[in-house]
């Protein structure tokens, strides 16, 4: 077997040397270190609107476009910025009025709320992810680290249940578990070994999407990947299966599994490899953008504009235009009652696979076998429900913490989630199985300066799109009393639990609003109100599925970016942008950024000497 493996790897290296994976093509986005000292935080609302609330009009479209990007989430903005850094003129079009996708913020009654960025891992100084983001924002986006205990797991009622703390640090994470679960050292050691073995193989996701398709197919069919890669081997095993085999302690099983809401799949259907990616992601701790999540778009957009491109909101793309040869050549944008056609040689979609293929592509392109094959492989992720709470009082007055809370009514997370998702909407609204509570105002060191005497909470759970589907054709904020009553039942059930966690807030609420899957559908254009795009099931983590969904689509000149291309969440969507930009530029920009990082480290070392 090993002789076969060596011969196969020799062939792989030979083909890589002749492909864009191993050699440069177009210009590099990382020719120079573009970081500069961070400027003071911009708080002037008018100045911020000129960046994140620019409205589309045909006369503002730059001439001589090199690419058009549909969607301004991190996958779209990062792809556009990478091309801009390589000298390309890019236009980004966003259907919503506020730019940033799940990175945007909104204000109501004087309170600022994040829509999707609650915390991010791997942002420690010197990490590759931090270096990538610093280059995309020219060093202007700063990060605040959360406390050493960044997550807390509550099993049962907050006032009387069991509480377990999750510690940052590659050693401290697992040592903390051992101290809270004496006698379970062997199970925790094995969990650590498995998680870290998967972590060493996550680069395979990018490799399978970027190497020539014929080589990726050959690798998948060879049978070598599960033998050589723990990532592939454990991708076929469910989280529940693995943790149930590690220990009989039901509480420890729950704590091993607690973070599954950050990718949205119940333990019996979640790939252990997917779960391990998230555990590894936060091993060094967690961070939050200084100034709030809106700073992400605020500092990427100027990079796109500097190269002659632009980013517009209220620009709903209706159709991807094809030329006579079936190649993508532009988009059609709705402006009032009119359609505005805009042309470019490259079209990139951050709208997700379902929106791109089922809604934006003409019927003849949608029918292509490769596109139909990808659609058959994909399923919608679970819908999300968020409660936004504005509070009168400071963090200290209200006893709020920067630590996130994952609260479950019991320790069999799979059973309580499955029972909930199988129930009627009326029963579900009164028996919510997971509540994630986060306090953005306590995480952001600039908050008190910007919003003195105010605080906010964001509370997240899952709901089925079907529970709200009957109102999908009604106008937003005018869906009727029955819809509002159902939404209120969910909000009330959630808040009764939150009041037990933070009892001082009960009479200090100035604003509260619930966002259903229909809310997500309207504001971030998720087809079924999902947070994380297509479902992160065991099937999605198989090598063949990973290799099948690539940046290049069956429609020439049309590319995918974002979390449906790679994986969900901020960093997953960011990796989607890097994979997409590599395909468009025909060069491996991961190699470019690694070389730049090495050069800057060498330069910094000389300065210190």
TORLOSE-592686 format. One record per atom (N, C-alpha, C): x, y, z. Coordinates in steps of 0.1 Angstrom, whole numbers, plus 5000, padded with zeros to 4 digits. Layout:
// residues N
XYZ/...
***
This chain:
// residues 609
500849885000/500050005000/500950135000/501950125008/502850245009/503550274996/503950164988/504550194975/503550254966/502350214966/501250274958/501150424962/501150454975/500950584980/502050674975/503350624976/504450704972/504450734957/504050634949/503950654934/502850764931/501750754939/500650844937/501050984940/501751004952/502251134956/503251194946/504051104940/505051154930/504251214918/503151144914/502351194903/501651324907/501151334919/500551454924/501551574923/502751554928/503751664927/504051704913/504151604904/504451634890/503251724884/502051684887/500951764882/500751894888/501051904901/501052034908/502052134902/503152084899/504252174894/503852234881/502852174874/502452224861/501052294861/500552314874/499252374875/499352504882/498352594882/498352714890/498552694904/498152574910/498452544924/499852564928/500752534919/502152534922/502952644915/502252734907/502952834900/502052954899/502753074896/502053194895/501353214882/500253284881/499653314869/499553474867/498453534871/498253674870/498953744881/498853874882/499553954893/499153914907/500053924916/499853884930/499153994938/498153954946/497554054955/498454084967/499554004968/500354024980/501854054976/501954144967/503354184962/504054264973/503254334981/503854424992/502954415004/503554445015/502854455028/502154585029/500854585029/500054705028/499554755042/499954695052/499554735066/500154875069/499354945077/499855075082/499255095096/499755185104/499255205118/497755235117/496955175126/495555195126/495255345128/494355395121/493855535122/492755535134/492455645139/491455655150/490055605144/489255545153/487955495150/487155605144/486455585133/485555685127/484155665133/483655765140/482355755146/481355845139/481755935131/480856025124/479955955115/478655965117/477655885110/477655915095/477856045092/477856085078/479056025070/480156025077/481355975071/481255825069/480655755078/480455605077/479455575066/478455655065/477455625054/478055635040/479055715038/479655725025/480455595021/480655515031/481355385029/480455275028/479555255038/478755135040/477255155035/476855265031/475455285026/475355355013/476355325004/476255394991/475255314982/474355394976/473255334968/473555334954/473155224947/473355194933/472655294924/473355344914/472755414903/473655384891/473055374879/473755334867/474955434864/474755564866/475755654863/476955654872/476855574883/478055564892/478955444889/478455354880/479155234877/480555264870/481655224875/482955244869/483055184855/483755254846/483955194833/485155094833/485155014823/486254914822/486354824833/485254764837/485254664848/485954534845/486754484854/487354354853/486454244859/485654274868/484854174875/483654234882/482554164883/481354204891/481154094901/480954134914/480654044925/479254064930/478553954931/477153964935/477153924950/476854024959/476754004973/477954064980/477654124992/478754194999/479054135013/478754005014/479253945026/480753935026/481353875036/482853875037/483353795025/482653685020/483153615008/483153704996/482153794994/482153884982/483153994984/483154064995/484054174997/485554134997/485854015003/487253975003/487653934989/486853864982/487153824968/487453954960/486554054961/486754184954/488054254958/488254254971/489554324976/490754254971/490754114971/491954044966/492154074951/491154084943/491354114929/491754264928/491154354936/491654494936/493054504940/493554424949/494954434953/495854374942/495254304933/496054254921/495854354909/495254464911/495054574901/493854564893/492854484898/491554474890/490554574895/489754614886/488654704889/487354624890/486854624902/485754534906/484554614911/483354564907/482054624912/481354524920/481054554933/480254474942/478854524943/477854434941/476454474941/475754394952/475054474961/474354414973/472954454973/472054354975/470654374974/470054464986/470754444997/470254525009/470854665009/470254755017/470754895017/472054915025/472354815034/473554835042/474554725037/475754765035/476754675030/477354585040/477754465037/478454375046/477954245048/476654215043/476054085045/475954055060/476353945065/476253905079/477253985088/478154065081/479054155089/478454295091/477254315086/476754455088/476054475101/475954595105/475354635118/474054715114/473154725124/471954815122/471654885135/471054995134/470655075146/469155085148/468755075160/467255095163/467255165177/466555275178/466355345190/467655375197/468655405190/469955445196/470855325199/470355205196/471155085199/471755025186/473054985187/473654925175/473754775177/473354705167/473254555167/474154495156/474854385160/475454305150/474454205144/474654165132/473754065126/474253925126/475653905126/476153775124/477553745130/478353845132/479653825138/479653845153/479653725160/479653735174/480953705181/481853625175/483253615179/483953535168/485253555167/486053495157/487353435163/487753315159/489053255164/490153285155/491353235159/492553245151/493053385148/492653485156/493053625153/494253665162/494953575168/496153605176/497253665167/498053755173/499153815165/500053705160/500353715147/501253615141/500553505134/499253485136/498553375129/498353415114/498253315106/498053335092/496653405089/495653365096/494353425094/494353575097/495053605108/495153745112/495953825101/496953765096/497753835086/496953855073/496153755069/495253765058/494353885059/493653895071/492653995073/493354135074/494554135080/495354265081/495654315067/496054225058/496354275044/495054325037/493954255039/492754295033/492254435038/492554465050/492054585056/493154695058/494354665053/495554755054/495854775068/495554675077/495954695091/495054785099/493854825093/492954915100/491954845109/491754725107/490754645115/491454595128/491054635139/491654595152/490754495159/491354405167/490554305174/490754305189/489754285196/489754275211/489654135215/490554085223/490453945227/489453925239/488653825238/487753785249/488453735260/487853725272/488553665284/488953525282/489853475291/490353335290/489153235289/488153265297/486853175295/486053255285/486053205273/485353275262/483953225260/483753095263/482453025262/482152965276/480852965279/480352885291/479152805287/479152675291/478052585288/477252565300/475952585298/474952565309/474052445305/474052345314/473152225311/472052235322/470852265318/469752285328/469452435330/468752465340/468352605343/469652685346/469752815341/470952895345/471152915360/470052915367/470152935382/470452815390/470152695384/470352575392/471052455384/471352485371/471952375363/473452375365/474052285357/475552265358/476152355348/477252425352/477952525344/479352475341/479752475329/481152435325/481752545317/483052575320/483752685314/484752635303/484852695292/485752665281/486852765281/488152715283/489252805284/490052815271/490652925268/491452945256/492852895259/493452845249/494852795250/494852645246/495952615238/495952475232/496052375243/496652405255/496752315266/495652345276/495352475278/494452515288/492952465285/492652455272/491252415268/491052275274/491952185272/491752045276/492052025291/493052095296/493252095311/492052145319/491452245313/490152295320/489052185320/488952115310/487952005310/488351895320/489651865321/490051765331/489751805345/489951935348/489651985361/488151985364/487351995354/485851995356/485251855355/486051765349/485551625348/486651535353/486951535367/487951445372/487651295369/488651225366/488351085363/488151055348/488051165340/487751145326/488951185317/490151185323/491351225316/491651155304/491451015304/491650935292/490750975280/489450995283/488551035273/488851175267/489251265276/489651405271/490951405263/491851325267/493151305259/492851255245/491951155244/491651105231/490851205223/489951275229/489251385222/490251485216/491251525225/492251615220/493051565209/493451435210/494251375199/493451375186/492151335186/491351325174/491151465168/490851565177/490551695172/491751755165/492951745171/494151795166/494651725153/494351595153/494751515141/493951565129/492651595131/491851655120/492351795116/492651875126/493152005123/494352015114/495251915115/496451915107/496051885092/494851835089/494451795076/493451895069/493052005076/492052085070/492452155057/493752165055/494252225043/493752145030/493352025033/492951935022/491651995015/490852065023/489652135017/490052225005/491052305008/491452394997/492152324986/492952224990/493752144979/492752084970/491752014975/490751944966/489952044957/489852164961/489052264953/489952334943/491252334945/492152414937/493052334927/493352214930/494152134921/493252094909/493852064897/493052024886/491951924889/490851944883/489651854886/489951704884/490651674873/491051534870/491851474881/492751554887/493551504898/492751494911/491851584913/491051574925/490151444924/489551424912/488751304910/489551174912/490851174907/491651064909/491951034924/492251144931/492551134945/491351074953/490151124949/488951074956/488650924953/488950884941/488650744937/489650654941/490850704945/492050614948/491850534961/491050584970/490850524983/491950554993/492950644988/494050674997/493750775007/492750875004/492550985013/492150935027/491150845029/490850805043/491950735050/492850665042/493950595048/495050695053/495250805045/496350895048/495951015056/494651045056/494251175062/493251145073/493551185085/492551175096/491251255093/491451375086/490351455083/489351385075/489851315064/488851235056/488351115063/489151055071/488750935078/487550965088/487751075095/486751115105/485551195100/485751235087/484651315081/483351225079/483551095078/482451005076/481750965089/482350995101/481850955114/481051075120/479951055126/479151165132/479851205145/479551325149/480051375162/479551295173/478251255172/477651175183/478351045184/478550975173/479150845173/480550855180/481350955176/482750965182/482650995197/481951095201/481951125215/481251025224/480250955219/479650845226/480650735228/481550715219/482550615220/483750645229/483850775233/484850825242/484550805257/483250825260/482950835274/481450795276/481150745288/479650725291/479150835299/479950935302/479551055310/478751145301/477451155303/476551235295/476851385295/477251435306/477651575307/478851605299/479851515299/481051535291/480751525277/479951435273/479551425259/478951555254/478051615263/477451745259/478451855258/479451855267/480451965266/481351945254/481751815251/482451795239/481751845226/480451845227/479551875215/479052015215/479252095225/478452215228/478452315216/479552315209/479752425199/479052395186/478252285184/477652255172/476752365166/476152455174/475252565168/476152665160/477452665161/478252755153/478352705139/477852585136/477852545122/476452485118/475652465129/474152445126/473752305123/474452195128/474052065125/473951985138/472951905141/472851835153/473851725153/474351685166/475451595167/475351455159/474151405158/474051275151/474151295135/474051415130/474151435116/475451515112/476151565123/477351645120/478551555119/479451595109/480651535107/481651565119/482351465124/483251495135/484351585130/484751575117/485751665111/485351805111/484051835108/483451965108/483552025122/483151945132/483151985145/484552015150/485551935146/486951955150/487452085144/487052125132/487452255127/487152365136/485852365141/485452465150/486152465164/486452345169/487152335182/488552395180/489252345169/490552395166/490552555164/489552595158/489452745154/489552825167/488952785178/488952865190/489952825201/490852725197/491852685208/492652795213/493052885205/493853005210/493053115216/491653095216/490853195222/489953255212/489253365215/488253425207/488453585207/488053645196/488253785194/486953845188/486953985190/485754055185/486254185179/485754235168/486254355161/486054475170/487154555172/486954685179/486154775171/485154835177/484254925170/483054845164/482954715166/481854635162/482054575148/481154485145/481354405132/481254485120/480654605120/480554695109/481954745104/482954735113/484254775109/484854685098/484454565097/484954475087/484754535073/483454555070/483154615057/483754755055/483654825066/484154965066/485554975061/486454875065/487854885061/488254805049/487354715044/487654645031/487154725019/486054795020/485454865009/486454965003/487155045011/488155145005/489255074997/489654955000/490654884992/490054854978/488854824977/488154804964/488054934956/487755034963/487555164956/488955224952/489955194960/491255254956/491755204943/491355084939/491755034926/490755064914/489855164917/488955204907/487555134907/487355044916/486054974917/485155044926/483954984929/483055044938/482154934944/481354974955/480454874962/479154954964/478054894959/476754964960/475754874967/474954934975/473754864981/472554904973/471354844977/470154854970/470354834955/471054724952/471354684938/471054534936/469754504937/469354364936/469554304922/470554214921/470754144908/469654054905/469054064893/467953984889/468353864881/469453874872/469853774863/471353784861/472053674859/473353674854/473253654839/473853754831/473753754817/474753664810/474353594800/475153504792/475253554778/476453534772/476553574757/476153454749/476353474735/475853374726/476453234728/477653234734/478453114736/478053044750/477153114757/476853054770/477753094781/478653204779/479553244789/478953364797/479253364810/478753474818/479453604813/478653714811/479253834806/478753964813/477853944823/477354064830/476154024839/475554124845/474354104853/473354204850/472054174854/470954274852/470554314866/470554444869/470154494882/468854574881/468054544891/466754624892/466954754899/466554864892/466554994897/465155064895/464455064906/463055104904/462255004896/461655054885/460954964876/461754924864/463054974864/463854944852/464954834855/465454774845/466654684846/467854744840/468954744847/470154804842/471154684840/471654674827/472654574824/474054624826/474854544833/476254584835/477154474830/478154494823/478954394817/480454394823/480954264824/482354244828/482754104824/484054084822/484453954817/484453844828/484353884840/484253784851/483153814861/482353714864/481153734873/481453644885/481353694897/481553614909/480353624918/479853514923/478653514931/478953474945/478553564954/478653534969/477153524974/476253494965/474853474968/474453334973/475453244973/475153104977/474753024965/474852894966/474652804955/473152804951/472252804960/470852794956/470352924949/470753044955/470453164948/471053184934/472353144934/473053154921/472553074910/472352944913/471952844903/470452844900/469652864911/468152844909/467552984906/468053094910/467353214909/468053314898/469353314898/470053404890/470453354876/470653224874/471053174861/469853154852/469953184839/468953144830/468652994829/467552954825/467052814825/468052724818/468552774807/469452684799/470752654806/471252754814/472452724822/472152644834/470952664840/470552594852/470452444849/470152414837/469952274833/471252194830/472352264831/473652194828/473852084838/474351964833/474451844842/475351874855/476451944853/477251974865/476552064875/475752154871/475052244880/473952164887/473252084880/472151994886/472851894896/473951844892/474651754902/475051824915/475551944914/475852024926/474552054934/473452084928/472252114935/471751994942/471851874935/471351754942/472251714954/473451754955/474351734966/474051824978/473451944975/473252044985/471852044991/471852075004/470552085011/470652215019/469452275022/469452405029/469852375044/470652475050/470952465064/469652505072/469752475085/468652505094/468452655095/467152695096/466852845098/467252895111/467553025112/467953085124/466953185130/466953205143/466053295150/466953375159/466853515158/467653595167/466753695174/467153715187/466453825195/467453935197/467154055194/468054175196/467454255208/468254275218/467754345230/468654465233/467954585234/468654705238/468354735252/469354765260/469154785275/469654915280/468954975289/469355095296/470255065308/471555095306/472455065317/473755015311/474855035319/476154995314/476354845317/477454785312/477754645314/477854625329/478554715336/478754695351/477454695358/476554795355/475254805362/474454685360/474454625348/473554515345/474254375347/475454375351/476154245353/476454165341/476554235330/476754165317/478254125315/478454015307/479753965305/480153955291/481453965287/481853935274/481853785270/481753695280/481753555277/480453515271/480453425261/479253375254/478753255263/477353245263/476753135270/475953045260/476252915261/475452815253/474552745264/473252765263/472452705273/471452605267/471552485274/470752365270/469852325282/468652285279/467852235291/468252095296/469052025289/469451895293/470751855287/471251735290/472551695285/472551605273/471351565268/471351485256/471051585244/472051645239/471851755230/471151715217/471551595213/470951545200/469451515202/469051455213/467651415215/466751545216/467251645224/466351755226/466251845213/467351845205/467251915192/466351845182/466451715181/465651635172/464151645175/463851635188/462451645193/461851785189/462651885192/462252025189/461952045174/462951995165/462752015151/461651935145/461251825152/460151745147/458751785152/458751885161/457451925168/456752025159/455552055163/454752165157/455352295161/455052405154/455652535157/455152585170/453952555174/453352595186/454052535198/454352405197/455052325207/456552375208/457052395196/458552435196/458752565202/457852655200/458052795206/458152795221/457552685227/457652685242/458652585248/459452525239/460452425243/461652435235/462352545237/463552575228/464752505234/465452425226/466552335231/467952395232/468152505226/469552575227/469352725226/469952795235/469952935234/471452985236/471853065226/473153125226/473053265229/473653305240/473553445245/474953515244/474953625237/476253705236/475953845238/476953915243/476754065247/477854145239/477454185227/478454265219/478954385227/478154455234/478554575241/479554555251/479654435257/480654395267/481954355261/481954315248/483154265241/483954385235/483254485231/483854595224/484454705233/485754725234/486354825243/485954965239/485454985227/485055125223/483555155226/482855055230/481455065231/481055185241/481555185253/481155285263/481455425258/482455445250/482755575244/481655615234/481255515226/480355535215/478855535220/478555455230/477155445234/477155435250/477455545256/477555545271/476155515277/476155435288/474955405295/473955315288/474455245277/473555155269/474255015268/473554915266/474054775264/473154705255/473754595249/472954515240/473254365242/472254285239/472354145238/471954095225/472553985220/472053915208/471853765213/470653715210/470353575215/469953495203/470553385201/470353305188/469853165191/468953115183/468552975183/468252935169/467752815168/467352765154/465852745154/465252775142/463852745139/463752695125/462752625123/462452565109/461852675100/462352695088/461752785079/460252755077/459852625077/458552585074/457552645085/458052665097/457152725107/456652865104/457352935096/457053075092/456753095077/456752985070/456752995055/455453055050/454353035057/453053085052/453053235050/453953305057/453953455056/455053505047/455753415039/456853445031/456553555020/455353555015/454953655005/454453785010/454353795023/453853915029/454954025030/454654145030/455654255031/456354255045/457654285045/458354285057/457754385067/457654355079/457154435090/455554455089/454954385079/453554395077/452954255075/453454155083/453054025081/451853975089/451254065097/450054035103/450153995118/449053985125/449053955139/449453815142/449053715134/449353585137/450853555137/451553615127/452953605126/453653675138/453153785141/453753865153/453553785166/452453725167/452153645179/453053525180/453253455169/454153335169/455553385173/455953485166/457353545169/457453575184/456453645189/456453685203/456553565213/455853455209/455953335218/457353285219/458053275207/459553245207/460353335216/460153465214/460853565221/460653555236/459453535240/459053535255/459753405261/459653295254/460253175259/461753185261/462453245251/463853275252/464153365263/463453475265/463753575275/463553525289/462653435291/462453385304/463753305309/464453245300/465753175303/466853285305/466853385296/467953485297/467753565310/466553585315/466353665327/467053585339/467053455338/467653375349/469153385349/469753415337/471153425335/471553575339/470853665335/471053815338/469853875344/469653845357/468353895363/468154045364/469354125363/469154265364/468654335352/468554265341/468054325328/466554335327/465854265335/464454245332/463654375331/463954465339/463154595339/463954705332/465054665325/465854765318/465854765303/464854685298/464754675283/464054795277/464754855267/464254965260/463854925245/464454815241/464154775227/464354625226/463354555220/463454415218/462754375205/463454285197/462854245185/463354105181/462454025175/462853895171/462953885156/464053815151/464253795137/464053655134/463153625125/462853485121/463553445108/463453325103/464053285090/463553385079/462353435080/461953525070/462653655071/463053695083/463853815084/465253795078/465853685080/467153655073/466953645058/465853595054/465553585039/465553725033/464953815040/464753955035/466054035035/466754025047/467854115048/469254065043/469453935044/470653875039/470453775028/469253765023/468953685011/469253545012/469153485025/469353345026/468053275022/468053175013/466853125007/465853075017/466253005027/465352945037/465653005051/466253125052/466553185065/467753125072/468553045065/469752985072/470853085074/471653055085/472753145089/474053105081/474152975079/475452915074/475452865060/474452905052/474452855038/473952715037/474552635028/474052495026/474552415038/473752305041/473952235053/475252165054/475852175066/477252125069/477051975074/476451895066/476151755070/477451675067/477351545071/478451445069/478651445054/477651445045/477751435031/478651545025/478451665031/479151785025/480651775028/481051705039/482451695043/483151575036/482551505027/483151395020/484051455009/485151385007/486151434997/485551464984/484751374979/484151394966/483251514965/482451544976/481651664976/482451784977/483551784985/484451894986/485051934972/485451824965/486151854952/485151894941/483851854943/482951884933/482552034932/482352094944/481952234944/483252324944/483452384933/484752454931/484352604927/485452684928/485152824924/484752834909/485352764900/484952764886/483652684885/482652744878/481352674876/481352614862/480252544859/480052494845/479752604835/479452724840/479252834831/480552914830/481152914819/482452984817/482353134822/483453174829/483553314835/482653334847/481953234852/481153254864/481853174875/482053244887/482753184898/481953194911/482153104920/481553104933/482553154943/482053214954/482953254965/482053234978/482753254990/481953255002/481753115009/480853115018/480752995026/480152865019/479452885009/478952765001/480052704993/481052784990/482252734983/483152654992/483352715004/484252645014/483452595026/483452675037/482752635049/482052755055/481152735064/480352845070/481152925080/480553045083/481253135092/482153235086/482653325094/483553435089/484753375082/485553285089/486753245083/486553145072/485453065072/485152975061/484853055049/484053155050/483653245038/484953315033/485853355042/487053415038/487953325030/487953195034/488753095027/488153075013/486753085012/486153074999/486553184990/486753304996/487253414988/488653394982/489553334991/490953314986/490953204975/490053104977/490052994967/489553054954/488453144955/487853204943/488953294936/489553384943/490553474937/491753404931/492153284937/493153204931/492753154917/491453114916/490953064903/490853174893/490353294897/490253404888/491653454883/492553464892/493853514889/494853404883/494353284884/495153174879/496553164886/496453184899/497653164907/497253124921/498153054928/497853014942/498153134951/497153204955/497453324963/497753284978/497453164981/497953114995/499453114995/500053064984/501553074984/502053214985/501353304978/501753444978/501653504992/500553484999/500453545012/501453485022/501653355020/502653285029/504053345027/504453365014/505753425011/505853565017/504753645016/504753785021/504853785036/504153695043/504253685057/505653645062/506353555054/507653515058/508653635056/508453715045/509353825043/509153935054/507853955057/507654065068/508154015081/508053885084/508653835097/510153855097/510853825085/512253845085/512653995086/511854085080/512154225081/511954275095/510854225102/510654265116/511754215125/512254095122/513354035130/514554125129/514854165117/516054255115/515954385122/514754445122/514454565129/514654555144/514254435150/514454415164/515954395167/516654335158/518154315160/518854455160/
***
